[in-house]
Amino acid sequence: MKRRIAVISAILENPTETQGEFNRIVSNFKDIIKGRMGIPYDELGISVISIVVMGTINDINSLTGKLGNIKGVTVKTSISKKEI
């Protein structure tokens, strides 16, 4: 099946409450994750995370959907048009 590169960006509005579930879900998709960067803004009570993945559209959408279902987490994804 064809794979694509994607960047998933997430904002955790209350990281102390959401990061456990967020990290658990991300670890379940470790096979497609190529890189991750997180920037905590403790003074604002948020964290900004970007995750680079390479996987099928179904895998990418599944990860994005699960993360987006966490209360207090906003997720957006950019997916390459080029298939690998």
mmCIF file of the N, C-alpha and C atoms, coordinates in Angstrom:
data_MODEL
# 
_entry.id   MODEL 
# 
loop_
_atom_site.group_PDB 
_atom_site.id 
_atom_site.type_symbol 
_atom_site.label_atom_id 
_atom_site.label_alt_id 
_atom_site.label_comp_id 
_atom_site.label_asym_id 
_atom_site.label_entity_id 
_atom_site.label_seq_id 
_atom_site.pdbx_PDB_ins_code 
_atom_site.Cartn_x 
_atom_site.Cartn_y 
_atom_site.Cartn_z 
_atom_site.occupancy 
_atom_site.B_iso_or_equiv 
_atom_site.pdbx_formal_charge 
_atom_site.auth_seq_id 
_atom_site.auth_comp_id 
_atom_site.auth_asym_id 
_atom_site.auth_atom_id 
_atom_site.pdbx_PDB_model_num 
ATOM 1   N N  . MET A 1 1  ? 0.843   -1.180 0.000  1.00 0.00 ? 1  MET A N  1 
ATOM 2   C CA . MET A 1 1  ? 0.000   0.000  0.000  1.00 0.00 ? 1  MET A CA 1 
ATOM 3   C C  . MET A 1 1  ? 0.888   1.243  0.000  1.00 0.00 ? 1  MET A C  1 
ATOM 4   N N  . LYS A 1 2  ? 0.489   2.264  -0.712 1.00 0.00 ? 2  LYS A N  1 
ATOM 5   C CA . LYS A 1 2  ? 1.261   3.498  -0.834 1.00 0.00 ? 2  LYS A CA 1 
ATOM 6   C C  . LYS A 1 2  ? 1.248   4.285  0.472  1.00 0.00 ? 2  LYS A C  1 
ATOM 7   N N  . ARG A 1 3  ? 2.393   4.892  0.764  1.00 0.00 ? 3  ARG A N  1 
ATOM 8   C CA . ARG A 1 3  ? 2.517   5.698  1.980  1.00 0.00 ? 3  ARG A CA 1 
ATOM 9   C C  . ARG A 1 3  ? 2.763   7.153  1.596  1.00 0.00 ? 3  ARG A C  1 
ATOM 10  N N  . ARG A 1 4  ? 2.530   8.015  2.558  1.00 0.00 ? 4  ARG A N  1 
ATOM 11  C CA . ARG A 1 4  ? 2.754   9.447  2.380  1.00 0.00 ? 4  ARG A CA 1 
ATOM 12  C C  . ARG A 1 4  ? 3.422   10.016 3.624  1.00 0.00 ? 4  ARG A C  1 
ATOM 13  N N  . ILE A 1 5  ? 4.089   11.144 3.420  1.00 0.00 ? 5  ILE A N  1 
ATOM 14  C CA . ILE A 1 5  ? 4.665   11.894 4.532  1.00 0.00 ? 5  ILE A CA 1 
ATOM 15  C C  . ILE A 1 5  ? 3.605   12.882 5.010  1.00 0.00 ? 5  ILE A C  1 
ATOM 16  N N  . ALA A 1 6  ? 3.509   13.061 6.316  1.00 0.00 ? 6  ALA A N  1 
ATOM 17  C CA . ALA A 1 6  ? 2.562   14.025 6.878  1.00 0.00 ? 6  ALA A CA 1 
ATOM 18  C C  . ALA A 1 6  ? 3.154   14.670 8.123  1.00 0.00 ? 6  ALA A C  1 
ATOM 19  N N  . VAL A 1 7  ? 2.656   15.847 8.423  1.00 0.00 ? 7  VAL A N  1 
ATOM 20  C CA . VAL A 1 7  ? 3.007   16.537 9.667  1.00 0.00 ? 7  VAL A CA 1 
ATOM 21  C C  . VAL A 1 7  ? 1.713   16.736 10.445 1.00 0.00 ? 7  VAL A C  1 
ATOM 22  N N  . ILE A 1 8  ? 1.699   16.226 11.643 1.00 0.00 ? 8  ILE A N  1 
ATOM 23  C CA . ILE A 1 8  ? 0.551   16.382 12.532 1.00 0.00 ? 8  ILE A CA 1 
ATOM 24  C C  . ILE A 1 8  ? 0.925   17.421 13.575 1.00 0.00 ? 8  ILE A C  1 
ATOM 25  N N  . SER A 1 9  ? 0.129   18.479 13.669 1.00 0.00 ? 9  SER A N  1 
ATOM 26  C CA . SER A 1 9  ? 0.379   19.494 14.689 1.00 0.00 ? 9  SER A CA 1 
ATOM 27  C C  . SER A 1 9  ? -0.738  19.431 15.721 1.00 0.00 ? 9  SER A C  1 
ATOM 28  N N  . ALA A 1 10 ? -0.345  19.575 16.971 1.00 0.00 ? 10 ALA A N  1 
ATOM 29  C CA . ALA A 1 10 ? -1.319  19.479 18.056 1.00 0.00 ? 10 ALA A CA 1 
ATOM 30  C C  . ALA A 1 10 ? -1.050  20.556 19.092 1.00 0.00 ? 10 ALA A C  1 
ATOM 31  N N  . ILE A 1 11 ? -2.130  21.102 19.633 1.00 0.00 ? 11 ILE A N  1 
ATOM 32  C CA . ILE A 1 11 ? -2.044  22.030 20.752 1.00 0.00 ? 11 ILE A CA 1 
ATOM 33  C C  . ILE A 1 11 ? -2.790  21.398 21.923 1.00 0.00 ? 11 ILE A C  1 
ATOM 34  N N  . LEU A 1 12 ? -2.078  21.203 23.014 1.00 0.00 ? 12 LEU A N  1 
ATOM 35  C CA . LEU A 1 12 ? -2.673  20.659 24.234 1.00 0.00 ? 12 LEU A CA 1 
ATOM 36  C C  . LEU A 1 12 ? -2.974  21.834 25.145 1.00 0.00 ? 12 LEU A C  1 
ATOM 37  N N  . GLU A 1 13 ? -4.253  22.077 25.385 1.00 0.00 ? 13 GLU A N  1 
ATOM 38  C CA . GLU A 1 13 ? -4.658  23.251 26.155 1.00 0.00 ? 13 GLU A CA 1 
ATOM 39  C C  . GLU A 1 13 ? -4.459  23.092 27.654 1.00 0.00 ? 13 GLU A C  1 
ATOM 40  N N  . ASN A 1 14 ? -4.384  21.878 28.128 1.00 0.00 ? 14 ASN A N  1 
ATOM 41  C CA . ASN A 1 14 ? -4.092  21.622 29.537 1.00 0.00 ? 14 ASN A CA 1 
ATOM 42  C C  . ASN A 1 14 ? -3.205  20.388 29.593 1.00 0.00 ? 14 ASN A C  1 
ATOM 43  N N  . PRO A 1 15 ? -1.913  20.557 29.317 1.00 0.00 ? 15 PRO A N  1 
ATOM 44  C CA . PRO A 1 15 ? -1.023  19.414 29.168 1.00 0.00 ? 15 PRO A CA 1 
ATOM 45  C C  . PRO A 1 15 ? -0.965  18.481 30.370 1.00 0.00 ? 15 PRO A C  1 
ATOM 46  N N  . THR A 1 16 ? -1.087  18.994 31.566 1.00 0.00 ? 16 THR A N  1 
ATOM 47  C CA . THR A 1 16 ? -0.999  18.119 32.736 1.00 0.00 ? 16 THR A CA 1 
ATOM 48  C C  . THR A 1 16 ? -2.128  17.095 32.755 1.00 0.00 ? 16 THR A C  1 
ATOM 49  N N  . GLU A 1 17 ? -3.266  17.431 32.171 1.00 0.00 ? 17 GLU A N  1 
ATOM 50  C CA . GLU A 1 17 ? -4.402  16.507 32.139 1.00 0.00 ? 17 GLU A CA 1 
ATOM 51  C C  . GLU A 1 17 ? -4.421  15.644 30.880 1.00 0.00 ? 17 GLU A C  1 
ATOM 52  N N  . THR A 1 18 ? -3.857  16.136 29.764 1.00 0.00 ? 18 THR A N  1 
ATOM 53  C CA . THR A 1 18 ? -4.015  15.443 28.487 1.00 0.00 ? 18 THR A CA 1 
ATOM 54  C C  . THR A 1 18 ? -2.777  14.715 27.993 1.00 0.00 ? 18 THR A C  1 
ATOM 55  N N  . GLN A 1 19 ? -1.589  15.053 28.510 1.00 0.00 ? 19 GLN A N  1 
ATOM 56  C CA . GLN A 1 19 ? -0.380  14.494 27.925 1.00 0.00 ? 19 GLN A CA 1 
ATOM 57  C C  . GLN A 1 19 ? -0.239  12.989 28.120 1.00 0.00 ? 19 GLN A C  1 
ATOM 58  N N  . GLY A 1 20 ? -0.762  12.439 29.189 1.00 0.00 ? 20 GLY A N  1 
ATOM 59  C CA . GLY A 1 20 ? -0.693  10.989 29.405 1.00 0.00 ? 20 GLY A CA 1 
ATOM 60  C C  . GLY A 1 20 ? -1.411  10.227 28.310 1.00 0.00 ? 20 GLY A C  1 
ATOM 61  N N  . GLU A 1 21 ? -2.655  10.599 28.046 1.00 0.00 ? 21 GLU A N  1 
ATOM 62  C CA . GLU A 1 21 ? -3.433  9.933  26.998 1.00 0.00 ? 21 GLU A CA 1 
ATOM 63  C C  . GLU A 1 21 ? -2.832  10.218 25.622 1.00 0.00 ? 21 GLU A C  1 
ATOM 64  N N  . PHE A 1 22 ? -2.391  11.458 25.408 1.00 0.00 ? 22 PHE A N  1 
ATOM 65  C CA . PHE A 1 22 ? -1.761  11.837 24.135 1.00 0.00 ? 22 PHE A CA 1 
ATOM 66  C C  . PHE A 1 22 ? -0.552  10.950 23.867 1.00 0.00 ? 22 PHE A C  1 
ATOM 67  N N  . ASN A 1 23 ? 0.343   10.822 24.842 1.00 0.00 ? 23 ASN A N  1 
ATOM 68  C CA . ASN A 1 23 ? 1.552   10.010 24.679 1.00 0.00 ? 23 ASN A CA 1 
ATOM 69  C C  . ASN A 1 23 ? 1.240   8.532  24.492 1.00 0.00 ? 23 ASN A C  1 
ATOM 70  N N  . ARG A 1 24 ? 0.212   8.047  25.161 1.00 0.00 ? 24 ARG A N  1 
ATOM 71  C CA . ARG A 1 24 ? -0.181  6.636  25.017 1.00 0.00 ? 24 ARG A CA 1 
ATOM 72  C C  . ARG A 1 24 ? -0.614  6.352  23.587 1.00 0.00 ? 24 ARG A C  1 
ATOM 73  N N  . ILE A 1 25 ? -1.423  7.237  23.021 1.00 0.00 ? 25 ILE A N  1 
ATOM 74  C CA . ILE A 1 25 ? -1.890  7.060  21.654 1.00 0.00 ? 25 ILE A CA 1 
ATOM 75  C C  . ILE A 1 25 ? -0.726  7.151  20.677 1.00 0.00 ? 25 ILE A C  1 
ATOM 76  N N  . VAL A 1 26 ? 0.133   8.147  20.855 1.00 0.00 ? 26 VAL A N  1 
ATOM 77  C CA . VAL A 1 26 ? 1.289   8.308  19.966 1.00 0.00 ? 26 VAL A CA 1 
ATOM 78  C C  . VAL A 1 26 ? 2.177   7.060  20.003 1.00 0.00 ? 26 VAL A C  1 
ATOM 79  N N  . SER A 1 27 ? 2.402   6.501  21.183 1.00 0.00 ? 27 SER A N  1 
ATOM 80  C CA . SER A 1 27 ? 3.259   5.316  21.283 1.00 0.00 ? 27 SER A CA 1 
ATOM 81  C C  . SER A 1 27 ? 2.664   4.108  20.560 1.00 0.00 ? 27 SER A C  1 
ATOM 82  N N  . ASN A 1 28 ? 1.345   4.065  20.434 1.00 0.00 ? 28 ASN A N  1 
ATOM 83  C CA . ASN A 1 28 ? 0.705   2.971  19.687 1.00 0.00 ? 28 ASN A CA 1 
ATOM 84  C C  . ASN A 1 28 ? 0.967   3.069  18.188 1.00 0.00 ? 28 ASN A C  1 
ATOM 85  N N  . PHE A 1 29 ? 1.426   4.229  17.722 1.00 0.00 ? 29 PHE A N  1 
ATOM 86  C CA . PHE A 1 29 ? 1.706   4.449  16.301 1.00 0.00 ? 29 PHE A CA 1 
ATOM 87  C C  . PHE A 1 29 ? 3.196   4.651  16.057 1.00 0.00 ? 29 PHE A C  1 
ATOM 88  N N  . LYS A 1 30 ? 4.038   4.132  16.946 1.00 0.00 ? 30 LYS A N  1 
ATOM 89  C CA . LYS A 1 30 ? 5.480   4.367  16.852 1.00 0.00 ? 30 LYS A CA 1 
ATOM 90  C C  . LYS A 1 30 ? 6.087   3.882  15.540 1.00 0.00 ? 30 LYS A C  1 
ATOM 91  N N  . ASP A 1 31 ? 5.457   2.915  14.875 1.00 0.00 ? 31 ASP A N  1 
ATOM 92  C CA . ASP A 1 31 ? 5.997   2.386  13.623 1.00 0.00 ? 31 ASP A CA 1 
ATOM 93  C C  . ASP A 1 31 ? 5.954   3.391  12.481 1.00 0.00 ? 31 ASP A C  1 
ATOM 94  N N  . ILE A 1 32 ? 5.049   4.367  12.525 1.00 0.00 ? 32 ILE A N  1 
ATOM 95  C CA . ILE A 1 32 ? 4.963   5.338  11.433 1.00 0.00 ? 32 ILE A CA 1 
ATOM 96  C C  . ILE A 1 32 ? 5.580   6.687  11.798 1.00 0.00 ? 32 ILE A C  1 
ATOM 97  N N  . ILE A 1 33 ? 5.972   6.869  13.051 1.00 0.00 ? 33 ILE A N  1 
ATOM 98  C CA . ILE A 1 33 ? 6.494   8.158  13.500 1.00 0.00 ? 33 ILE A CA 1 
ATOM 99  C C  . ILE A 1 33 ? 7.982   8.264  13.171 1.00 0.00 ? 33 ILE A C  1 
ATOM 100 N N  . LYS A 1 34 ? 8.340   9.356  12.498 1.00 0.00 ? 34 LYS A N  1 
ATOM 101 C CA . LYS A 1 34 ? 9.732   9.607  12.110 1.00 0.00 ? 34 LYS A CA 1 
ATOM 102 C C  . LYS A 1 34 ? 10.386  10.681 12.964 1.00 0.00 ? 34 LYS A C  1 
ATOM 103 N N  . GLY A 1 35 ? 9.611   11.556 13.572 1.00 0.00 ? 35 GLY A N  1 
ATOM 104 C CA . GLY A 1 35 ? 10.168  12.597 14.421 1.00 0.00 ? 35 GLY A CA 1 
ATOM 105 C C  . GLY A 1 35 ? 9.077   13.313 15.190 1.00 0.00 ? 35 GLY A C  1 
ATOM 106 N N  . ARG A 1 36 ? 9.486   13.912 16.311 1.00 0.00 ? 36 ARG A N  1 
ATOM 107 C CA . ARG A 1 36 ? 8.520   14.606 17.163 1.00 0.00 ? 36 ARG A CA 1 
ATOM 108 C C  . ARG A 1 36 ? 9.213   15.765 17.860 1.00 0.00 ? 36 ARG A C  1 
ATOM 109 N N  . MET A 1 37 ? 8.530   16.892 17.921 1.00 0.00 ? 37 MET A N  1 
ATOM 110 C CA . MET A 1 37 ? 9.056   18.053 18.630 1.00 0.00 ? 37 MET A CA 1 
ATOM 111 C C  . MET A 1 37 ? 7.942   18.634 19.488 1.00 0.00 ? 37 MET A C  1 
ATOM 112 N N  . GLY A 1 38 ? 8.253   18.909 20.722 1.00 0.00 ? 38 GLY A N  1 
ATOM 113 C CA . GLY A 1 38 ? 7.279   19.509 21.619 1.00 0.00 ? 38 GLY A CA 1 
ATOM 114 C C  . GLY A 1 38 ? 7.827   20.775 22.246 1.00 0.00 ? 38 GLY A C  1 
ATOM 115 N N  . ILE A 1 39 ? 6.989   21.785 22.320 1.00 0.00 ? 39 ILE A N  1 
ATOM 116 C CA . ILE A 1 39 ? 7.375   23.049 22.937 1.00 0.00 ? 39 ILE A CA 1 
ATOM 117 C C  . ILE A 1 39 ? 6.365   23.363 24.038 1.00 0.00 ? 39 ILE A C  1 
ATOM 118 N N  . PRO A 1 40 ? 6.807   23.308 25.299 1.00 0.00 ? 40 PRO A N  1 
ATOM 119 C CA . PRO A 1 40 ? 5.897   23.644 26.392 1.00 0.00 ? 40 PRO A CA 1 
ATOM 120 C C  . PRO A 1 40 ? 5.844   25.164 26.606 1.00 0.00 ? 40 PRO A C  1 
ATOM 121 N N  . TYR A 1 41 ? 4.666   25.674 26.805 1.00 0.00 ? 41 TYR A N  1 
ATOM 122 C CA . TYR A 1 41 ? 4.459   27.064 27.184 1.00 0.00 ? 41 TYR A CA 1 
ATOM 123 C C  . TYR A 1 41 ? 3.801   27.047 28.556 1.00 0.00 ? 41 TYR A C  1 
ATOM 124 N N  . ASP A 1 42 ? 4.611   26.746 29.559 1.00 0.00 ? 42 ASP A N  1 
ATOM 125 C CA . ASP A 1 42 ? 4.089   26.599 30.920 1.00 0.00 ? 42 ASP A CA 1 
ATOM 126 C C  . ASP A 1 42 ? 3.351   27.840 31.401 1.00 0.00 ? 42 ASP A C  1 
ATOM 127 N N  . GLU A 1 43 ? 3.874   29.023 31.043 1.00 0.00 ? 43 GLU A N  1 
ATOM 128 C CA . GLU A 1 43 ? 3.252   30.265 31.498 1.00 0.00 ? 43 GLU A CA 1 
ATOM 129 C C  . GLU A 1 43 ? 1.861   30.468 30.894 1.00 0.00 ? 43 GLU A C  1 
ATOM 130 N N  . LEU A 1 44 ? 1.599   29.800 29.754 1.00 0.00 ? 44 LEU A N  1 
ATOM 131 C CA . LEU A 1 44 ? 0.288   29.893 29.106 1.00 0.00 ? 44 LEU A CA 1 
ATOM 132 C C  . LEU A 1 44 ? -0.588  28.675 29.379 1.00 0.00 ? 44 LEU A C  1 
ATOM 133 N N  . GLY A 1 45 ? 0.000   27.641 29.940 1.00 0.00 ? 45 GLY A N  1 
ATOM 134 C CA . GLY A 1 45 ? -0.750  26.419 30.225 1.00 0.00 ? 45 GLY A CA 1 
ATOM 135 C C  . GLY A 1 45 ? -1.068  25.605 28.983 1.00 0.00 ? 45 GLY A C  1 
ATOM 136 N N  . ILE A 1 46 ? -0.186  25.686 27.964 1.00 0.00 ? 46 ILE A N  1 
ATOM 137 C CA . ILE A 1 46 ? -0.389  24.890 26.751 1.00 0.00 ? 46 ILE A CA 1 
ATOM 138 C C  . ILE A 1 46 ? 0.938   24.270 26.323 1.00 0.00 ? 46 ILE A C  1 
ATOM 139 N N  . SER A 1 47 ? 0.843   23.276 25.464 1.00 0.00 ? 47 SER A N  1 
ATOM 140 C CA . SER A 1 47 ? 2.003   22.689 24.801 1.00 0.00 ? 47 SER A CA 1 
ATOM 141 C C  . SER A 1 47 ? 1.689   22.582 23.323 1.00 0.00 ? 47 SER A C  1 
ATOM 142 N N  . VAL A 1 48 ? 2.715   22.807 22.499 1.00 0.00 ? 48 VAL A N  1 
ATOM 143 C CA . VAL A 1 48 ? 2.578   22.691 21.051 1.00 0.00 ? 48 VAL A CA 1 
ATOM 144 C C  . VAL A 1 48 ? 3.472   21.529 20.618 1.00 0.00 ? 48 VAL A C  1 
ATOM 145 N N  . ILE A 1 49 ? 2.903   20.595 19.864 1.00 0.00 ? 49 ILE A N  1 
ATOM 146 C CA . ILE A 1 49 ? 3.632   19.398 19.446 1.00 0.00 ? 49 ILE A CA 1 
ATOM 147 C C  . ILE A 1 49 ? 3.469   19.217 17.949 1.00 0.00 ? 49 ILE A C  1 
ATOM 148 N N  . SER A 1 50 ? 4.585   18.880 17.279 1.00 0.00 ? 50 SER A N  1 
ATOM 149 C CA . SER A 1 50 ? 4.494   18.495 15.873 1.00 0.00 ? 50 SER A CA 1 
ATOM 150 C C  . SER A 1 50 ? 5.119   17.113 15.721 1.00 0.00 ? 50 SER A C  1 
ATOM 151 N N  . ILE A 1 51 ? 4.467   16.290 14.907 1.00 0.00 ? 51 ILE A N  1 
ATOM 152 C CA . ILE A 1 51 ? 4.891   14.907 14.695 1.00 0.00 ? 51 ILE A CA 1 
ATOM 153 C C  . ILE A 1 51 ? 4.980   14.664 13.193 1.00 0.00 ? 51 ILE A C  1 
ATOM 154 N N  . VAL A 1 52 ? 6.138   14.193 12.733 1.00 0.00 ? 52 VAL A N  1 
ATOM 155 C CA . VAL A 1 52 ? 6.307   13.829 11.333 1.00 0.00 ? 52 VAL A CA 1 
ATOM 156 C C  . VAL A 1 52 ? 6.088   12.325 11.223 1.00 0.00 ? 52 VAL A C  1 
ATOM 157 N N  . VAL A 1 53 ? 5.214   11.936 10.302 1.00 0.00 ? 53 VAL A N  1 
ATOM 158 C CA . VAL A 1 53 ? 4.894   10.519 10.120 1.00 0.00 ? 53 VAL A CA 1 
ATOM 159 C C  . VAL A 1 53 ? 5.026   10.128 8.648  1.00 0.00 ? 53 VAL A C  1 
ATOM 160 N N  . MET A 1 54 ? 5.232   8.837  8.426  1.00 0.00 ? 54 MET A N  1 
ATOM 161 C CA . MET A 1 54 ? 5.179   8.272  7.082  1.00 0.00 ? 54 MET A CA 1 
ATOM 162 C C  . MET A 1 54 ? 4.347   6.998  7.174  1.00 0.00 ? 54 MET A C  1 
ATOM 163 N N  . GLY A 1 55 ? 3.179   7.027  6.524  1.00 0.00 ? 55 GLY A N  1 
ATOM 164 C CA . GLY A 1 55 ? 2.291   5.875  6.599  1.00 0.00 ? 55 GLY A CA 1 
ATOM 165 C C  . GLY A 1 55 ? 1.197   5.970  5.568  1.00 0.00 ? 55 GLY A C  1 
ATOM 166 N N  . THR A 1 56 ? 0.306   5.017  5.608  1.00 0.00 ? 56 THR A N  1 
ATOM 167 C CA . THR A 1 56 ? -0.838  5.046  4.701  1.00 0.00 ? 56 THR A CA 1 
ATOM 168 C C  . THR A 1 56 ? -1.798  6.144  5.144  1.00 0.00 ? 56 THR A C  1 
ATOM 169 N N  . ILE A 1 57 ? -2.649  6.542  4.231  1.00 0.00 ? 57 ILE A N  1 
ATOM 170 C CA . ILE A 1 57 ? -3.666  7.545  4.577  1.00 0.00 ? 57 ILE A CA 1 
ATOM 171 C C  . ILE A 1 57 ? -4.502  7.055  5.757  1.00 0.00 ? 57 ILE A C  1 
ATOM 172 N N  . ASN A 1 58 ? -4.839  5.773  5.771  1.00 0.00 ? 58 ASN A N  1 
ATOM 173 C CA . ASN A 1 58 ? -5.640  5.218  6.869  1.00 0.00 ? 58 ASN A CA 1 
ATOM 174 C C  . ASN A 1 58 ? -4.911  5.332  8.207  1.00 0.00 ? 58 ASN A C  1 
ATOM 175 N N  . ASP A 1 59 ? -3.611  5.020  8.211  1.00 0.00 ? 59 ASP A N  1 
ATOM 176 C CA . ASP A 1 59 ? -2.831  5.120  9.452  1.00 0.00 ? 59 ASP A CA 1 
ATOM 177 C C  . ASP A 1 59 ? -2.760  6.566  9.948  1.00 0.00 ? 59 ASP A C  1 
ATOM 178 N N  . ILE A 1 60 ? -2.486  7.478  9.028  1.00 0.00 ? 60 ILE A N  1 
ATOM 179 C CA . ILE A 1 60 ? -2.374  8.898  9.384  1.00 0.00 ? 60 ILE A CA 1 
ATOM 180 C C  . ILE A 1 60 ? -3.702  9.423  9.917  1.00 0.00 ? 60 ILE A C  1 
ATOM 181 N N  . ASN A 1 61 ? -4.781  9.095  9.222  1.00 0.00 ? 61 ASN A N  1 
ATOM 182 C CA . ASN A 1 61 ? -6.105  9.553  9.663  1.00 0.00 ? 61 ASN A CA 1 
ATOM 183 C C  . ASN A 1 61 ? -6.507  8.932  10.995 1.00 0.00 ? 61 ASN A C  1 
ATOM 184 N N  . SER A 1 62 ? -6.124  7.687  11.204 1.00 0.00 ? 62 SER A N  1 
ATOM 185 C CA . SER A 1 62 ? -6.453  7.029  12.470 1.00 0.00 ? 62 SER A CA 1 
ATOM 186 C C  . SER A 1 62 ? -5.749  7.721  13.636 1.00 0.00 ? 62 SER A C  1 
ATOM 187 N N  . LEU A 1 63 ? -4.462  7.994  13.475 1.00 0.00 ? 63 LEU A N  1 
ATOM 188 C CA . LEU A 1 63 ? -3.716  8.688  14.530 1.00 0.00 ? 63 LEU A CA 1 
ATOM 189 C C  . LEU A 1 63 ? -4.288  10.073 14.770 1.00 0.00 ? 63 LEU A C  1 
ATOM 190 N N  . THR A 1 64 ? -4.516  10.818 13.701 1.00 0.00 ? 64 THR A N  1 
ATOM 191 C CA . THR A 1 64 ? -5.061  12.166 13.830 1.00 0.00 ? 64 THR A CA 1 
ATOM 192 C C  . THR A 1 64 ? -6.425  12.147 14.520 1.00 0.00 ? 64 THR A C  1 
ATOM 193 N N  . GLY A 1 65 ? -7.278  11.227 14.136 1.00 0.00 ? 65 GLY A N  1 
ATOM 194 C CA . GLY A 1 65 ? -8.614  11.131 14.730 1.00 0.00 ? 65 GLY A CA 1 
ATOM 195 C C  . GLY A 1 65 ? -8.580  10.813 16.205 1.00 0.00 ? 65 GLY A C  1 
ATOM 196 N N  . LYS A 1 66 ? -7.729  9.866  16.596 1.00 0.00 ? 66 LYS A N  1 
ATOM 197 C CA . LYS A 1 66 ? -7.635  9.497  18.011 1.00 0.00 ? 66 LYS A CA 1 
ATOM 198 C C  . LYS A 1 66 ? -7.110  10.657 18.853 1.00 0.00 ? 66 LYS A C  1 
ATOM 199 N N  . LEU A 1 67 ? -6.111  11.364 18.324 1.00 0.00 ? 67 LEU A N  1 
ATOM 200 C CA . LEU A 1 67 ? -5.579  12.512 19.068 1.00 0.00 ? 67 LEU A CA 1 
ATOM 201 C C  . LEU A 1 67 ? -6.609  13.632 19.156 1.00 0.00 ? 67 LEU A C  1 
ATOM 202 N N  . GLY A 1 68 ? -7.344  13.849 18.076 1.00 0.00 ? 68 GLY A N  1 
ATOM 203 C CA . GLY A 1 68 ? -8.353  14.901 18.046 1.00 0.00 ? 68 GLY A CA 1 
ATOM 204 C C  . GLY A 1 68 ? -9.545  14.631 18.948 1.00 0.00 ? 68 GLY A C  1 
ATOM 205 N N  . ASN A 1 69 ? -9.737  13.376 19.335 1.00 0.00 ? 69 ASN A N  1 
ATOM 206 C CA . ASN A 1 69 ? -10.842 13.028 20.229 1.00 0.00 ? 69 ASN A CA 1 
ATOM 207 C C  . ASN A 1 69 ? -10.528 13.267 21.700 1.00 0.00 ? 69 ASN A C  1 
ATOM 208 N N  . ILE A 1 70 ? -9.284  13.619 21.996 1.00 0.00 ? 70 ILE A N  1 
ATOM 209 C CA . ILE A 1 70 ? -8.922  13.917 23.382 1.00 0.00 ? 70 ILE A CA 1 
ATOM 210 C C  . ILE A 1 70 ? -9.433  15.321 23.716 1.00 0.00 ? 70 ILE A C  1 
ATOM 211 N N  . LYS A 1 71 ? -10.177 15.424 24.796 1.00 0.00 ? 71 LYS A N  1 
ATOM 212 C CA . LYS A 1 71 ? -10.712 16.732 25.211 1.00 0.00 ? 71 LYS A CA 1 
ATOM 213 C C  . LYS A 1 71 ? -9.555  17.679 25.527 1.00 0.00 ? 71 LYS A C  1 
ATOM 214 N N  . GLY A 1 72 ? -9.605  18.884 24.955 1.00 0.00 ? 72 GLY A N  1 
ATOM 215 C CA . GLY A 1 72 ? -8.569  19.878 25.186 1.00 0.00 ? 72 GLY A CA 1 
ATOM 216 C C  . GLY A 1 72 ? -7.402  19.797 24.224 1.00 0.00 ? 72 GLY A C  1 
ATOM 217 N N  . VAL A 1 73 ? -7.514  18.934 23.197 1.00 0.00 ? 73 VAL A N  1 
ATOM 218 C CA . VAL A 1 73 ? -6.456  18.802 22.204 1.00 0.00 ? 73 VAL A CA 1 
ATOM 219 C C  . VAL A 1 73 ? -7.007  19.200 20.840 1.00 0.00 ? 73 VAL A C  1 
ATOM 220 N N  . THR A 1 74 ? -6.309  20.119 20.160 1.00 0.00 ? 74 THR A N  1 
ATOM 221 C CA . THR A 1 74 ? -6.662  20.538 18.808 1.00 0.00 ? 74 THR A CA 1 
ATOM 222 C C  . THR A 1 74 ? -5.599  19.989 17.866 1.00 0.00 ? 74 THR A C  1 
ATOM 223 N N  . VAL A 1 75 ? -6.035  19.339 16.771 1.00 0.00 ? 75 VAL A N  1 
ATOM 224 C CA . VAL A 1 75 ? -5.109  18.675 15.855 1.00 0.00 ? 75 VAL A CA 1 
ATOM 225 C C  . VAL A 1 75 ? -5.399  19.094 14.420 1.00 0.00 ? 75 VAL A C  1 
ATOM 226 N N  . LYS A 1 76 ? -4.326  19.342 13.676 1.00 0.00 ? 76 LYS A N  1 
ATOM 227 C CA . LYS A 1 76 ? -4.406  19.601 12.232 1.00 0.00 ? 76 LYS A CA 1 
ATOM 228 C C  . LYS A 1 76 ? -3.312  18.784 11.565 1.00 0.00 ? 76 LYS A C  1 
ATOM 229 N N  . THR A 1 77 ? -3.568  18.343 10.335 1.00 0.00 ? 77 THR A N  1 
ATOM 230 C CA . THR A 1 77 ? -2.607  17.508 9.623  1.00 0.00 ? 77 THR A CA 1 
ATOM 231 C C  . THR A 1 77 ? -2.406  18.017 8.204  1.00 0.00 ? 77 THR A C  1 
ATOM 232 N N  . SER A 1 78 ? -1.155  18.029 7.781  1.00 0.00 ? 78 SER A N  1 
ATOM 233 C CA . SER A 1 78 ? -0.802  18.314 6.387  1.00 0.00 ? 78 SER A CA 1 
ATOM 234 C C  . SER A 1 78 ? -0.210  17.050 5.799  1.00 0.00 ? 78 SER A C  1 
ATOM 235 N N  . ILE A 1 79 ? -0.777  16.579 4.694  1.00 0.00 ? 79 ILE A N  1 
ATOM 236 C CA . ILE A 1 79 ? -0.350  15.327 4.067  1.00 0.00 ? 79 ILE A CA 1 
ATOM 237 C C  . ILE A 1 79 ? 0.196   15.627 2.679  1.00 0.00 ? 79 ILE A C  1 
ATOM 238 N N  . SER A 1 80 ? 1.355   15.026 2.366  1.00 0.00 ? 80 SER A N  1 
ATOM 239 C CA . SER A 1 80 ? 1.961   15.225 1.060  1.00 0.00 ? 80 SER A CA 1 
ATOM 240 C C  . SER A 1 80 ? 1.082   14.612 -0.034 1.00 0.00 ? 80 SER A C  1 
ATOM 241 N N  . LYS A 1 81 ? 1.162   15.177 -1.218 1.00 0.00 ? 81 LYS A N  1 
ATOM 242 C CA . LYS A 1 81 ? 0.447   14.610 -2.362 1.00 0.00 ? 81 LYS A CA 1 
ATOM 243 C C  . LYS A 1 81 ? 1.216   13.457 -2.974 1.00 0.00 ? 81 LYS A C  1 
ATOM 244 N N  . LYS A 1 82 ? 2.534   13.484 -2.814 1.00 0.00 ? 82 LYS A N  1 
ATOM 245 C CA . LYS A 1 82 ? 3.394   12.453 -3.400 1.00 0.00 ? 82 LYS A CA 1 
ATOM 246 C C  . LYS A 1 82 ? 3.277   11.151 -2.621 1.00 0.00 ? 82 LYS A C  1 
ATOM 247 N N  . GLU A 1 83 ? 3.032   10.065 -3.355 1.00 0.00 ? 83 GLU A N  1 
ATOM 248 C CA . GLU A 1 83 ? 2.991   8.741  -2.731 1.00 0.00 ? 83 GLU A CA 1 
ATOM 249 C C  . GLU A 1 83 ? 4.378   8.114  -2.778 1.00 0.00 ? 83 GLU A C  1 
ATOM 250 N N  . ILE A 1 84 ? 4.715   7.386  -1.739 1.00 0.00 ? 84 ILE A N  1 
ATOM 251 C CA . ILE A 1 84 ? 6.025   6.751  -1.636 1.00 0.00 ? 84 ILE A CA 1 
ATOM 252 C C  . ILE A 1 84 ? 5.846   5.241  -1.699 1.00 0.00 ? 84 ILE A C  1 
# 
